[in-house]
Each structure stands twice: as C-alpha cells, then as structure tokens.
Amino acid sequence: SDGSKSSNNGLVLVMGSEGKGLSPEVVNILDEVVSIPSYPFPDREVDASEERRIEEATESLNVAMAAGILISEIKRRLS
C-alpha cells in the first residue's frame, strides 16, 4: 500500500498492545482512534482505590478480549 487512505467503506481494526497502545506512526494513518472506557459504571461514583482497580483491569484486557468488545459494539451499531 502507498499509505493513502482508502475511499471504500471498509473497516479495519488495528489493535494496540496492553498499556502502550499504538505507535504514533500508526495513529497518524488512521481515520479514527477509539479506546475502551475505564469506567464501566458511569451512573455511580467510585473512590480512588476502586478507580485504580478499574484502570488496572482495563489495561490488562488482552487483545482478543478487546477485539471481542469492539466487534460486538460495531455489530450493535450497524444493526
């Protein structure tokens, strides 16, 4: 590929590593960057220790689990 952005309506998921995410070079060629929120319970407040546990759990999602979450959300939005 020449690095130019495609004009078709296809979708490609580029998954980053735990904690580090994607390199700046990869991010620069993407149309959109999304992340999985650290706060699964936005309707209630959490204390600092619970917030850290949630962040650690989110950081430790393996790529297969993260891909499953994103694919499920994409499917939901396209339905």
Secondary structure, 3 states (H helix, E strand, C coil): CCCCCCCCCCCCCCCCECCCECCHHHHHCCCCCCCCCCCCCCCCCCCHHHHHHHHHHHHCCCHHHHHHHHHHHHHHHHC
